[in-house]
């Protein structure tokens, strides 16, 4: 049977190619153990929408959302007491939890994990025995799981995307000078009406050297700005676009166009109440109300603040069967392609969509809330 679109209302579609790339052995073993049917090939690619309006209509209605972290015990006693070790990897971003299996977390521990992610931006668990189905179930606990209209998926488990750089390279050739794909600073799914909240990437296959992922803190990037500069961008809105393009049904000869939506340039996290910079070089198009030259100048400065301050960043060295859970509302990330495709890297990703972004002028910064402000920051 030919693949179908992710929604039955989408009838104008393009059938995508059938992949023949051989699965890395650890990935195949994990998928087969989970009962994933690989007989029709891997991965599954849904029929891709042809027209822009169909993509806009996916998840276009407002959805009720409550952040799991907002109902958590602030001290996270259930989560921390069950762990063998909890260690912060840098001062501002990143925590690793040792001795817990994600699949065994109680609801109380899941809530506390959501709050920890909201506070520390990204949390890691090594040596996980985790099926794609269990990964999706955790995503569903945190919100509506995003089912991408055309990205490759695990067969039979919609919403579990396949992150496989070798597969991406069959579509767009990568090389040392132009690694492409996720090897650039970005945030996932900013074009959604209610963009990504917690994303969970589980890598079952990792190169022996290289393939690290970098994250940067949006809380800290905002705090790097002077109070006077913050006043310029507070309350402003920007246009964010999709990674894929589609045809305008009313003018298909005009060529493909991106899905674009408007969100606050600075947003407030519902669980922590802290302000965060919400931009990324790959998918933020312009600031509303500014001329292009002015918008470009401000955005490029904000990108540089995010990308060039190494003290607000984390570089994580993966090991096989590691899970990373991060909050797209308060981070950007970048996957290093330094291994140049010489060894396999394969994982599965689940993203829970969150609230419609909002800005609360009275909200504090992270450093203000934690009592960390120096005299030059006030």
Secondary structure, 3 states (H helix, E strand, C coil): CCCCCCCCCCCCEECCCCCCCCCCHHHHHHHHHCCCCCCCCCCECCCEECEHHHHHCCCCCCCCCCCHHHHCCCCCHHHHHHCCEEEECCCCCCEEEECCCHHHCCHHHHHHHHHHHHHHCEEEECCCCCCHHHHHHHHHHHCEECCCCCCCECCCCCCCEEECHHHHHHHCCCCCCCCCCCCCCECCCCCCCCCEEEEEEEEEECCCCCCCEEEEEHHHHHHCCCHHHHHHHCCCEEEEEEEEEEECHHHHHHCCEEEEEEEECEEECCCCCEEEECCCCCCEEEECCCCHHHHHHHHHHHHHHHHHCHHHEEEECCCCCEEEEEECCCEEEEECCCCCCCCCCEEEEEEEECCCCCCCCCCECHHHHCCCCCHHHC
